Amino acid sequence: MTIDVDPDWWKTLFDEVYLMTDARSIGDEVITRQEIDIFTSLVPMQPHDRILDLCGGQGRHALELCRRGFRDCTVLDYSQSLIDIGKREAVDQCRSVQFVQGDARHTDLPPETLDHVLILGNSLGYITEPDADLQILQESMRLLKPHGWLLLDVTDGAAACTTLAPLAWHEIGDDVVVCRQREVTEGRICAREMVLSKAQGMIRDRTYCIRLYSAEDLTALVVRAGFGDIKRYSDVSALNRAVDVGCMNQRLVVSARKS
């Protein structure tokens, strides 16, 4: 069975339901802290650095950085819903994180003003246009100061092709069940996600498709965007491997630098 996917799925999927269905990976504060431990060990980050959490959703990584004393963090994401949630969390936590709604390919942020651009939590590969991810990395290059750092955290495509289960489900509390059907084909993972309430019936029935990168392909893309000093890291996930969280289980992290 071929899963039919709207190419613009990424414009509407990321909302409160997404935060619920993916809470085991993106809603766990312990995991977020451990991920920031990993990321800050891979690139030199100082409290005064200007940091952009690009495609950063509700800003969980930027908020954690702010808790650790990083004073100039910005989150940019396409989802206005997640941006609004992040703003409320920043106010509730008294954190000075700036949230901006926008397209990662064309951020409208000023050039050469950032020390670090972070693209975390498997936030590449959503857009179907062939050069979309390259445009995101080129935009990152434009925004970075000379010698600024790029950090990518994506699905390890090679591992996903061999380990990803075609069917998965889990329960959320006593009422909600999340069921996923997955297909890996031609360098992509396509999935159908059904979210059901035992009491009220179907909450959501959506499909999505994500481009998968091998370490070699991701490195080549980073080189095309103009970066150097590239380092690759695998098997650095903070997640419990016994829990199936799909694309988030197998991670590939790449650091690179603007000359």
TIKOL-375414 format. One record per residue: residue in three letters; residue number from 1; z, x, y of N, C-alpha, C in turn. Coordinates in steps of 0.02 Angstrom, whole numbers, plus 50000, padded with zeros to 5 digits. Atoms other than C-alpha are relative to their C-alpha. Layout:
<sites>
[site 'ALA', NUM, [Z, X, Y], [Z, X, Y], [Z, X, Y]]
...
</sites>
This chain:
<sites>
[site 'MET', 1, [50000, 50042, 49940], [50000, 50000, 50000], [50000, 50044, 50062]]
[site 'THR', 2, [50003, 49963, 49937], [49951, 50067, 50170], [50039, 49962, 50054]]
[site 'ILE', 3, [49959, 50030, 49947], [50074, 50035, 50312], [49961, 50000, 50065]]
[site 'ASP', 4, [50037, 50008, 49937], [49986, 49969, 50467], [50048, 50010, 50059]]
[site 'VAL', 5, [49955, 49983, 49945], [50060, 50040, 50628], [49964, 49992, 50066]]
[site 'ASP', 6, [50024, 50004, 49931], [50033, 49994, 50810], [50007, 50069, 50031]]
[site 'PRO', 7, [49995, 49932, 49972], [49992, 50159, 50897], [50049, 50005, 50058]]
[site 'ASP', 8, [49952, 49999, 49944], [50106, 50109, 51042], [50070, 49981, 49978]]
[site 'TRP', 9, [49935, 50020, 50026], [50257, 50077, 50929], [50058, 50033, 50038]]
[site 'TRP', 10, [49946, 49960, 49969], [50359, 50212, 51018], [50020, 49974, 50069]]
[site 'LYS', 11, [49984, 50026, 49934], [50354, 50117, 51182], [50054, 49945, 49999]]
[site 'THR', 12, [49955, 50057, 50004], [50463, 49975, 51118], [50053, 50004, 49946]]
[site 'LEU', 13, [49953, 49997, 50056], [50559, 50031, 50963], [50070, 50021, 50019]]
[site 'PHE', 14, [49936, 49967, 49986], [50699, 50127, 51046], [50043, 49957, 50046]]
[site 'ASP', 15, [49957, 50047, 49963], [50832, 50003, 51099], [50067, 49995, 49965]]
[site 'GLU', 16, [49934, 50009, 50030], [51002, 49936, 51047], [49997, 49995, 49924]]
[site 'VAL', 17, [50006, 50006, 50073], [50940, 49894, 50872], [49990, 50069, 49969]]
[site 'TYR', 18, [50010, 49931, 50023], [50879, 50073, 50849], [50066, 50038, 49999]]
[site 'LEU', 19, [49936, 49966, 49999], [51050, 50138, 50900], [50045, 49977, 49943]]
[site 'MET', 20, [49961, 50026, 50056], [51126, 50027, 50767], [49973, 50026, 49933]]
[site 'THR', 21, [50029, 49982, 50066], [51005, 50067, 50625], [50005, 50075, 49987]]
[site 'ASP', 22, [49998, 49927, 50008], [51011, 50256, 50657], [50068, 50030, 50020]]
[site 'ALA', 23, [49935, 49977, 49977], [51195, 50267, 50702], [50029, 50056, 49958]]
[site 'ARG', 24, [49972, 49947, 50044], [51233, 50379, 50552], [49979, 50069, 50022]]
[site 'SER', 25, [50023, 49935, 49977], [51133, 50519, 50633], [50006, 50008, 50076]]
[site 'ILE', 26, [50001, 49993, 49927], [51125, 50482, 50820], [50061, 49969, 50033]]
[site 'GLY', 27, [49941, 50032, 49971], [51288, 50387, 50843], [50065, 50031, 49979]]
[site 'ASP', 28, [49941, 49966, 50026], [51409, 50508, 50761], [50017, 50058, 50047]]
[site 'GLU', 29, [49982, 49949, 49952], [51501, 50612, 50891], [50013, 50068, 49967]]
[site 'VAL', 30, [49988, 49937, 50036], [51552, 50742, 50762], [49934, 50037, 49987]]
[site 'ILE', 31, [50065, 49970, 50012], [51370, 50771, 50715], [49970, 50027, 50064]]
[site 'THR', 32, [50026, 49977, 49936], [51319, 50783, 50897], [50034, 50064, 50022]]
[site 'ARG', 33, [49965, 49939, 49982], [51453, 50913, 50930], [49977, 50059, 49958]]
[site 'GLN', 34, [50023, 49947, 50044], [51399, 51014, 50779], [49929, 50022, 50016]]
[site 'GLU', 35, [50068, 49982, 49980], [51217, 51005, 50834], [50000, 50043, 50063]]
[site 'ILE', 36, [49996, 49959, 49939], [51262, 51071, 51006], [50029, 50069, 49985]]
[site 'ASP', 37, [49977, 49934, 50022], [51360, 51210, 50922], [49942, 50042, 49976]]
[site 'ILE', 38, [50058, 49965, 50027], [51200, 51257, 50831], [49952, 50019, 50056]]
[site 'PHE', 39, [50052, 49988, 49950], [51082, 51240, 50979], [50022, 50053, 50051]]
[site 'THR', 40, [49977, 49952, 49950], [51191, 51338, 51101], [50008, 50070, 49970]]
[site 'SER', 41, [49998, 49934, 50032], [51201, 51479, 50973], [49931, 50032, 49995]]
[site 'LEU', 42, [50068, 49976, 50009], [51011, 51494, 50969], [49967, 50022, 50064]]
[site 'VAL', 43, [50027, 49979, 49935], [50971, 51509, 51155], [50059, 50013, 50047]]
[site 'PRO', 44, [49945, 49984, 49954], [51078, 51587, 51293], [50005, 49949, 50056]]
[site 'MET', 45, [49991, 50053, 49951], [51145, 51444, 51398], [50064, 50013, 50039]]
[site 'GLN', 46, [49943, 49988, 49957], [51261, 51464, 51547], [50018, 49936, 50038]]
[site 'PRO', 47, [49978, 50063, 49968], [51364, 51329, 51637], [49960, 49982, 50062]]
[site 'HIS', 48, [50037, 50016, 49938], [51261, 51344, 51797], [49926, 49987, 49987]]
[site 'ASP', 49, [50071, 50009, 50014], [51091, 51329, 51708], [49979, 49927, 50010]]
[site 'ARG', 50, [50029, 50066, 49994], [50978, 51182, 51744], [49966, 49982, 49934]]
[site 'ILE', 51, [50021, 50018, 50068], [50943, 51090, 51581], [49968, 49931, 50000]]
[site 'LEU', 52, [50033, 50064, 50009], [50820, 50951, 51540], [50001, 49981, 49926]]
[site 'ASP', 53, [50001, 50029, 50067], [50850, 50846, 51384], [49940, 49952, 49998]]
[site 'LEU', 54, [50063, 50037, 49996], [50669, 50788, 51366], [49993, 49955, 49939]]
[site 'CYS', 55, [50001, 50051, 50053], [50642, 50630, 51263], [50071, 49993, 49972]]
[site 'GLY', 56, [49930, 49995, 50019], [50832, 50628, 51261], [50035, 49935, 49986]]
[site 'GLY', 57, [49970, 50064, 50017], [50861, 50443, 51232], [50060, 49983, 50043]]
[site 'GLN', 58, [49939, 50019, 49965], [51037, 50388, 51278], [50041, 50060, 50022]]
[site 'GLY', 59, [49970, 49940, 49971], [51081, 50569, 51317], [50059, 50027, 49962]]
[site 'ARG', 60, [49941, 49977, 50036], [51202, 50608, 51178], [50009, 50076, 50003]]
[site 'HIS', 61, [49994, 49927, 49996], [51162, 50795, 51182], [50017, 50023, 50070]]
[site 'ALA', 62, [49985, 49981, 49931], [51164, 50807, 51372], [50072, 49983, 50018]]
[site 'LEU', 63, [49930, 50018, 49986], [51330, 50715, 51380], [50048, 50049, 49967]]
[site 'GLU', 64, [49957, 49951, 50033], [51405, 50835, 51254], [49998, 50067, 50037]]
[site 'LEU', 65, [50004, 49940, 49960], [51340, 50983, 51354], [50042, 49995, 50063]]
[site 'CYS', 66, [49960, 50010, 49940], [51419, 50909, 51509], [50074, 50005, 49985]]
[site 'ARG', 67, [49930, 49994, 50021], [51585, 50894, 51416], [50021, 50073, 49994]]
[site 'ARG', 68, [49985, 49929, 50010], [51573, 51080, 51384], [49993, 50042, 50064]]
[site 'GLY', 69, [50001, 49964, 49937], [51554, 51125, 51566], [49932, 50015, 50029]]
[site 'PHE', 70, [50067, 49991, 49972], [51365, 51126, 51590], [49991, 49948, 50055]]
[site 'ARG', 71, [49993, 50042, 49941], [51350, 51055, 51765], [49936, 49968, 50025]]
[site 'ASP', 72, [50063, 50025, 49972], [51165, 51017, 51790], [49954, 49979, 49942]]
[site 'CYS', 73, [50039, 50026, 50057], [51094, 50911, 51647], [49964, 49937, 50020]]
[site 'THR', 74, [50042, 50059, 49987], [50952, 50785, 51661], [49972, 49976, 49934]]
[site 'VAL', 75, [50032, 50031, 50058], [50890, 50665, 51528], [49939, 49962, 50023]]
[site 'LEU', 76, [50059, 50039, 49987], [50712, 50599, 51533], [49977, 49967, 49935]]
[site 'ASP', 77, [50023, 50036, 50059], [50654, 50465, 51411], [49957, 49942, 50022]]
[site 'TYR', 78, [50045, 50056, 49984], [50521, 50330, 51404], [50036, 49934, 49997]]
[site 'SER', 79, [49966, 50064, 50011], [50642, 50195, 51347], [50049, 49984, 50056]]
[site 'GLN', 80, [49954, 50020, 49947], [50721, 50108, 51495], [50065, 49974, 49970]]
[site 'SER', 81, [49940, 50026, 50033], [50842, 50025, 51374], [50049, 50057, 49985]]
[site 'LEU', 82, [49956, 49944, 50016], [50910, 50193, 51314], [50025, 50035, 50063]]
[site 'ILE', 83, [49980, 49971, 49936], [50912, 50262, 51491], [50058, 49960, 50030]]
[site 'ASP', 84, [49947, 50042, 49972], [51019, 50115, 51548], [50065, 50008, 49961]]
[site 'ILE', 85, [49941, 49989, 50042], [51138, 50138, 51402], [50031, 50068, 50017]]
[site 'GLY', 86, [49975, 49933, 49984], [51153, 50324, 51441], [50034, 50002, 50068]]
[site 'LYS', 87, [49968, 50002, 49934], [51191, 50289, 51624], [50069, 49969, 49996]]
[site 'ARG', 88, [49934, 50033, 50007], [51332, 50171, 51575], [50049, 50046, 49965]]
[site 'GLU', 89, [49956, 49954, 50035], [51403, 50299, 51453], [50022, 50057, 50046]]
[site 'ALA', 90, [49982, 49946, 49953], [51397, 50435, 51587], [50053, 49977, 50049]]
[site 'VAL', 91, [49950, 50027, 49954], [51493, 50323, 51707], [50066, 49992, 49965]]
[site 'ASP', 92, [49938, 50011, 50037], [51620, 50275, 51574], [50036, 50065, 49984]]
[site 'GLN', 93, [49971, 49936, 50018], [51646, 50458, 51528], [50011, 50046, 50061]]
[site 'CYS', 94, [49994, 49960, 49938], [51643, 50518, 51711], [49960, 50065, 49994]]
[site 'ARG', 95, [50043, 49942, 50007], [51499, 50635, 51671], [49943, 49996, 50050]]
[site 'SER', 96, [50050, 49999, 49947], [51373, 50690, 51803], [49931, 50016, 49972]]
[site 'VAL', 97, [50067, 49991, 50028], [51216, 50680, 51694], [49952, 49954, 50037]]
[site 'GLN', 98, [50052, 50041, 49967], [51059, 50620, 51782], [49953, 49972, 49947]]
[site 'PHE', 99, [50046, 50033, 50046], [50949, 50495, 51689], [49937, 49978, 50037]]
[site 'VAL', 100, [50064, 50016, 49969], [50763, 50472, 51726], [49956, 49968, 49948]]
[site 'GLN', 101, [50049, 50031, 50045], [50638, 50352, 51647], [49932, 50030, 50015]]
[site 'GLY', 102, [50066, 49972, 49988], [50468, 50431, 51622], [49966, 50020, 49936]]
[site 'ASP', 103, [50042, 49977, 50055], [50330, 50497, 51511], [50006, 50076, 49995]]
[site 'ALA', 104, [49989, 49928, 50009], [50363, 50670, 51437], [49937, 50041, 50013]]
[site 'ARG', 105, [50062, 49963, 49987], [50180, 50717, 51461], [49990, 50012, 50074]]
[site 'HIS', 106, [50009, 49997, 49927], [50189, 50688, 51649], [50066, 49978, 50032]]
[site 'THR', 107, [49933, 50019, 49980], [50369, 50693, 51709], [50008, 49987, 50075]]
[site 'ASP', 108, [49994, 50003, 49926], [50338, 50705, 51898], [50060, 50039, 50026]]
[site 'LEU', 109, [49947, 49956, 49977], [50482, 50829, 51905], [49970, 50062, 50032]]
[site 'PRO', 110, [50028, 49941, 49966], [50460, 50983, 52016], [49991, 50059, 49953]]
[site 'PRO', 111, [50016, 49944, 50044], [50385, 51140, 51938], [50051, 50057, 50007]]
[site 'GLU', 112, [49962, 49938, 50002], [50481, 51297, 51889], [50070, 49993, 50030]]
[site 'THR', 113, [49932, 50012, 49975], [50654, 51225, 51922], [50052, 49999, 49944]]
[site 'LEU', 114, [49954, 50008, 50056], [50731, 51223, 51747], [50008, 50066, 49962]]
[site 'ASP', 115, [49985, 49943, 50042], [50815, 51356, 51641], [49988, 49985, 49926]]
[site 'HIS', 116, [50008, 50019, 50070], [50802, 51258, 51478], [49968, 49931, 49996]]
[site 'VAL', 117, [50025, 50066, 50020], [50697, 51115, 51410], [50017, 49992, 49926]]
[site 'LEU', 118, [49980, 50015, 50068], [50771, 51039, 51252], [49963, 49938, 49976]]
[site 'ILE', 119, [50032, 50058, 50031], [50668, 50923, 51141], [50030, 49994, 49931]]
[site 'LEU', 120, [49956, 50001, 50058], [50790, 50871, 51006], [49994, 49935, 49962]]
[site 'GLY', 121, [49996, 50062, 50038], [50816, 50743, 50870], [49933, 49972, 49978]]
[site 'ASN', 122, [50065, 50022, 50026], [50637, 50738, 50806], [49962, 49956, 50050]]
[site 'SER', 123, [50031, 50039, 49946], [50557, 50682, 50969], [49928, 50020, 50015]]
[site 'LEU', 124, [50072, 49986, 49995], [50381, 50753, 50944], [49964, 49960, 49946]]
[site 'GLY', 125, [50042, 50029, 50052], [50238, 50675, 50849], [49994, 49925, 50001]]
[site 'TYR', 126, [50002, 50073, 49996], [50253, 50494, 50907], [49932, 49974, 50024]]
[site 'ILE', 127, [50060, 50025, 49966], [50094, 50478, 51010], [49938, 50019, 49960]]
[site 'THR', 128, [50058, 49989, 50045], [49929, 50461, 50916], [49947, 50046, 50030]]
[site 'GLU', 129, [50051, 49957, 49970], [49820, 50554, 51042], [50008, 50072, 49975]]
[site 'PRO', 130, [49995, 49935, 50033], [49779, 50725, 50964], [50037, 50053, 50040]]
[site 'ASP', 131, [49969, 49948, 49959], [49840, 50830, 51111], [50064, 49978, 50034]]
[site 'ALA', 132, [49941, 50026, 49965], [49992, 50726, 51160], [50058, 50049, 49996]]
[site 'ASP', 133, [49944, 49953, 50007], [50120, 50848, 51090], [49987, 50064, 50038]]
[site 'LEU', 134, [50018, 49941, 49960], [50027, 50994, 51168], [50013, 49987, 50073]]
[site 'GLN', 135, [49987, 50017, 49930], [50035, 50904, 51335], [50074, 50001, 50016]]
[site 'ILE', 136, [49928, 49999, 49989], [50223, 50882, 51315], [50025, 50072, 50006]]
[site 'LEU', 137, [49978, 49930, 49997], [50245, 51068, 51282], [49972, 50034, 50062]]
[site 'GLN', 138, [50028, 49972, 49939], [50129, 51114, 51426], [50039, 49976, 50061]]
[site 'GLU', 139, [49958, 50026, 49946], [50231, 51002, 51539], [50067, 50036, 50002]]
[site 'SER', 140, [49939, 49960, 50003], [50387, 51092, 51479], [49990, 50068, 50031]]
[site 'MET', 141, [50017, 49935, 49970], [50304, 51256, 51523], [49997, 49996, 50076]]
[site 'ARG', 142, [50006, 50008, 49927], [50265, 51191, 51698], [50069, 49994, 50033]]
[site 'LEU', 143, [49935, 50014, 49970], [50445, 51138, 51727], [50047, 50060, 49998]]
[site 'LEU', 144, [49954, 49944, 50009], [50527, 51299, 51667], [49990, 50055, 50052]]
[site 'LYS', 145, [50003, 49939, 49960], [50569, 51445, 51778], [49972, 50056, 49957]]
[site 'PRO', 146, [50018, 49941, 50040], [50498, 51613, 51726], [50059, 50023, 49957]]
[site 'HIS', 147, [49950, 49979, 50049], [50592, 51671, 51571], [50045, 49943, 49977]]
[site 'GLY', 148, [49962, 50057, 50024], [50657, 51495, 51541], [49987, 49986, 49927]]
[site 'TRP', 149, [50001, 50011, 50073], [50688, 51432, 51364], [49980, 49929, 49982]]
[site 'LEU', 150, [50016, 50063, 50033], [50613, 51294, 51259], [50034, 49999, 49932]]
[site 'LEU', 151, [49969, 50008, 50066], [50708, 51227, 51108], [49975, 49935, 49970]]
[site 'LEU', 152, [50027, 50058, 50036], [50626, 51109, 50983], [50039, 49989, 49936]]
[site 'ASP', 153, [49966, 50019, 50062], [50714, 51015, 50843], [49962, 49941, 49971]]
[site 'VAL', 154, [50043, 50052, 50029], [50595, 50917, 50731], [50009, 49997, 49924]]
[site 'THR', 155, [50001, 50005, 50072], [50571, 50861, 50553], [49963, 50060, 49970]]
[site 'ASP', 156, [50035, 49948, 50038], [50527, 51001, 50433], [49948, 49964, 49957]]
[site 'GLY', 157, [50052, 50038, 50033], [50360, 50929, 50378], [49989, 50019, 49928]]
[site 'ALA', 158, [50011, 49977, 50069], [50341, 51035, 50223], [50054, 49974, 49954]]
[site 'ALA', 159, [49945, 50025, 50040], [50512, 50985, 50160], [49997, 49924, 49992]]
[site 'ALA', 160, [50003, 50073, 50004], [50488, 50802, 50202], [49948, 49976, 49950]]
[site 'CYS', 161, [50053, 50020, 50047], [50328, 50794, 50100], [50023, 50001, 49928]]
[site 'THR', 162, [49978, 49993, 50069], [50422, 50843, 49943], [50066, 49965, 49985]]
[site 'THR', 163, [49933, 50026, 50013], [50594, 50766, 49967], [50011, 49928, 50025]]
[site 'LEU', 164, [49988, 50066, 49970], [50573, 50604, 50065], [49990, 49944, 49948]]
[site 'ALA', 165, [50004, 50055, 50047], [50610, 50451, 49958], [49955, 49944, 50028]]
[site 'PRO', 166, [50045, 50052, 49975], [50477, 50313, 49970], [50036, 49936, 50019]]
[site 'LEU', 167, [49961, 50060, 49985], [50610, 50177, 49975], [50072, 50021, 50014]]
[site 'ALA', 168, [49930, 49986, 49984], [50783, 50181, 50055], [50030, 49939, 50034]]
[site 'TRP', 169, [49965, 50054, 49966], [50914, 50059, 50114], [50073, 50019, 50009]]
[site 'HIS', 170, [49928, 49991, 49990], [51090, 50058, 50184], [50028, 49940, 50036]]
[site 'GLU', 171, [49967, 50057, 49967], [51216, 49931, 50246], [50038, 50025, 50061]]
[site 'ILE', 172, [49961, 49987, 49939], [51297, 49925, 50417], [50053, 49946, 50004]]
[site 'GLY', 173, [49946, 50049, 50002], [51465, 49841, 50407], [49991, 49952, 49942]]
[site 'ASP', 174, [50003, 50050, 50053], [51476, 49682, 50305], [49939, 49954, 50006]]
[site 'ASP', 175, [50052, 50050, 49987], [51324, 49594, 50377], [49929, 50027, 49999]]
[site 'VAL', 176, [50068, 49976, 49987], [51174, 49706, 50415], [49977, 50047, 49944]]
[site 'VAL', 177, [50032, 49956, 50049], [51056, 49787, 50290], [49936, 50027, 50031]]
[site 'VAL', 178, [50061, 49967, 49975], [50921, 49913, 50339], [49960, 50025, 49940]]
[site 'CYS', 179, [50044, 49981, 50056], [50775, 49934, 50218], [49939, 50036, 50029]]
[site 'ARG', 180, [50058, 49962, 49976], [50638, 50065, 50240], [49953, 50017, 49943]]
[site 'GLN', 181, [50054, 49979, 50045], [50473, 50091, 50150], [49962, 50055, 50036]]
[site 'ARG', 182, [50030, 49942, 49968], [50390, 50260, 50182], [49939, 50024, 49961]]
[site 'GLU', 183, [50059, 49969, 50029], [50222, 50340, 50152], [49986, 50065, 50038]]
[site 'VAL', 184, [50019, 49936, 49970], [50178, 50523, 50183], [49927, 50013, 49982]]
[site 'THR', 185, [50071, 49991, 50012], [49993, 50551, 50205], [49968, 50035, 50059]]
[site 'GLU', 186, [50039, 49966, 49949], [49879, 50669, 50303], [50043, 50026, 50057]]
[site 'GLY', 187, [49958, 49969, 49950], [50020, 50757, 50393], [50041, 49951, 50041]]
[site 'ARG', 188, [49961, 50050, 49964], [50109, 50598, 50445], [50046, 49963, 49952]]
[site 'ILE', 189, [49959, 50047, 50037], [50250, 50489, 50387], [49996, 49933, 50035]]
[site 'CYS', 190, [50002, 50068, 49974], [50224, 50303, 50411], [50054, 49960, 49964]]
[site 'ALA', 191, [49945, 50037, 50029], [50366, 50182, 50381], [50002, 49928, 50026]]
[site 'ARG', 192, [49984, 50068, 49981], [50408, 49999, 50383], [50076, 49992, 49995]]
[site 'GLU', 193, [49927, 50009, 49997], [50587, 49959, 50435], [50016, 49927, 50010]]
[site 'MET', 194, [49976, 50069, 49995], [50665, 49790, 50403], [50075, 50001, 50009]]
[site 'VAL', 195, [49929, 50005, 49985], [50835, 49752, 50478], [50019, 49927, 49992]]
[site 'LEU', 196, [49983, 50069, 50018], [50917, 49598, 50405], [50074, 49987, 50008]]
[site 'SER', 197, [49931, 50025, 49997], [51076, 49501, 50440], [50010, 49953, 49941]]
[site 'LYS', 198, [49986, 50045, 50056], [51152, 49420, 50287], [50016, 49930, 50024]]
[site 'ALA', 199, [49981, 50065, 49974], [51212, 49280, 50397], [49944, 49965, 50037]]
[site 'GLN', 200, [50049, 50031, 49955], [51066, 49254, 50515], [49927, 50015, 49983]]
[site 'GLY', 201, [50068, 49985, 50019], [50912, 49326, 50429], [49972, 50061, 50034]]
[site 'MET', 202, [50035, 49941, 49975], [50782, 49448, 50496], [50018, 50015, 50073]]
[site 'ILE', 203, [49988, 49977, 49932], [50833, 49548, 50649], [49938, 50035, 50027]]
[site 'ARG', 204, [50060, 49965, 49978], [50681, 49660, 50655], [49958, 50021, 49939]]
[site 'ASP', 205, [50047, 49976, 50051], [50527, 49703, 50551], [49946, 50039, 50038]]
[site 'ARG', 206, [50044, 49957, 49960], [50436, 49852, 50629], [49973, 50057, 49958]]
[site 'THR', 207, [50028, 49941, 50031], [50326, 49997, 50579], [49994, 50056, 50052]]
[site 'TYR', 208, [50009, 49942, 49956], [50310, 50172, 50650], [49967, 50057, 49961]]
[site 'CYS', 209, [50036, 49944, 50031], [50215, 50333, 50616], [50013, 50063, 50040]]
[site 'ILE', 210, [49981, 49938, 49967], [50266, 50512, 50655], [49960, 50058, 49970]]
[site 'ARG', 211, [50036, 49940, 50023], [50162, 50671, 50644], [50051, 50050, 49973]]
[site 'LEU', 212, [49958, 49949, 50030], [50239, 50803, 50531], [49972, 50069, 50014]]
[site 'TYR', 213, [50020, 49931, 49987], [50236, 50988, 50573], [50031, 50047, 49948]]
[site 'SER', 214, [49974, 49943, 50037], [50252, 51137, 50458], [50024, 50051, 50051]]
[site 'ALA', 215, [49977, 49948, 49956], [50336, 51290, 50530], [49941, 50036, 50032]]
[site 'GLU', 216, [50059, 49965, 49975], [50166, 51373, 50548], [49962, 49959, 50052]]
[site 'ASP', 217, [50037, 50043, 49953], [50084, 51225, 50634], [50038, 49991, 50066]]
[site 'LEU', 218, [49960, 50008, 49939], [50228, 51201, 50756], [49998, 50065, 50041]]
[site 'THR', 219, [50005, 49937, 49965], [50226, 51386, 50798], [49933, 50007, 50036]]
[site 'ALA', 220, [50067, 49996, 49970], [50039, 51379, 50831], [49995, 49955, 50062]]
[site 'LEU', 221, [50001, 50045, 49943], [50064, 51230, 50947], [50039, 50029, 50059]]
[site 'VAL', 222, [49959, 49969, 49947], [50200, 51321, 51045], [49961, 50058, 50032]]
[site 'VAL', 223, [50041, 49946, 49974], [50084, 51471, 51062], [49945, 49973, 50044]]
[site 'ARG', 224, [50053, 50031, 49959], [49943, 51359, 51125], [50025, 49978, 50068]]
[site 'ALA', 225, [49971, 50022, 49936], [50061, 51294, 51259], [50017, 50058, 50046]]
[site 'GLY', 226, [49990, 49941, 49958], [50083, 51472, 51321], [50066, 50036, 49991]]
[site 'PHE', 227, [49934, 49969, 50009], [50256, 51517, 51256], [49996, 50062, 49957]]
[site 'GLY', 228, [49992, 49941, 50041], [50310, 51681, 51180], [50071, 50006, 49975]]
[site 'ASP', 229, [49933, 49986, 50027], [50464, 51758, 51099], [50024, 49943, 49955]]
[site 'ILE', 230, [49989, 50059, 50041], [50456, 51623, 50966], [50042, 50018, 49938]]
[site 'LYS', 231, [49959, 49992, 50060], [50590, 51609, 50832], [50007, 49933, 49965]]
[site 'ARG', 232, [49996, 50061, 50040], [50600, 51483, 50690], [50064, 50002, 49958]]
[site 'TYR', 233, [49939, 50006, 50039], [50754, 51419, 50603], [49993, 49937, 49955]]
[site 'SER', 234, [50000, 50057, 50045], [50764, 51306, 50451], [50069, 49991, 49970]]
[site 'ASP', 235, [49937, 50014, 50034], [50907, 51225, 50357], [50059, 50007, 50048]]
[site 'VAL', 236, [49946, 49996, 49952], [51014, 51210, 50514], [50028, 49931, 50018]]
[site 'SER', 237, [49978, 50067, 49985], [51049, 51024, 50507], [50076, 49993, 49993]]
[site 'ALA', 238, [49929, 50015, 50005], [51226, 50963, 50540], [50014, 49938, 49958]]
[site 'LEU', 239, [49992, 50062, 50036], [51195, 50808, 50436], [50022, 50012, 49928]]
[site 'ASN', 240, [49982, 49999, 50071], [51267, 50770, 50265], [49937, 49986, 49959]]
[site 'ARG', 241, [50062, 50007, 50037], [51119, 50798, 50148], [50003, 49946, 49946]]
[site 'ALA', 242, [49993, 50052, 50050], [51190, 50670, 50026], [49982, 49931, 50028]]
[site 'VAL', 243, [50016, 50064, 49967], [51151, 50532, 50152], [49927, 50001, 50021]]
[site 'ASP', 244, [50071, 50004, 49984], [50969, 50480, 50168], [49991, 49972, 50071]]
[site 'VAL', 245, [50016, 50023, 49932], [50928, 50473, 50354], [49927, 50016, 50017]]
[site 'GLY', 246, [50072, 49995, 49990], [50742, 50496, 50330], [49978, 50065, 50032]]
[site 'CYS', 247, [50029, 49942, 49966], [50655, 50613, 50452], [50053, 50048, 50027]]
[site 'MET', 248, [49948, 49958, 49971], [50821, 50679, 50515], [50032, 50047, 49949]]
[site 'ASN', 249, [49966, 49959, 50051], [50875, 50756, 50349], [49977, 50073, 50001]]
[site 'GLN', 250, [50028, 49932, 50004], [50758, 50907, 50345], [49977, 50021, 50069]]
[site 'ARG', 251, [50012, 49982, 49931], [50754, 50998, 50511], [49968, 50069, 50007]]
[site 'LEU', 252, [50032, 49937, 49982], [50648, 51135, 50586], [50014, 50011, 50075]]
[site 'VAL', 253, [49982, 49985, 49930], [50710, 51217, 50747], [49961, 50061, 50022]]
[site 'VAL', 254, [50039, 49945, 49973], [50602, 51328, 50856], [50024, 50014, 50071]]
[site 'SER', 255, [49986, 49979, 49931], [50653, 51425, 51011], [49941, 50042, 50025]]
[site 'ALA', 256, [50055, 49962, 49970], [50526, 51500, 51131], [50016, 50011, 50074]]
[site 'ARG', 257, [49984, 49981, 49931], [50520, 51575, 51304], [49937, 50005, 50042]]
[site 'LYS', 258, [50054, 49992, 49951], [50410, 51568, 51457], [50001, 50072, 50025]]
[site 'SER', 259, [50002, 49929, 49977], [50352, 51740, 51512], [50013, 50004, 50074]]
</sites>
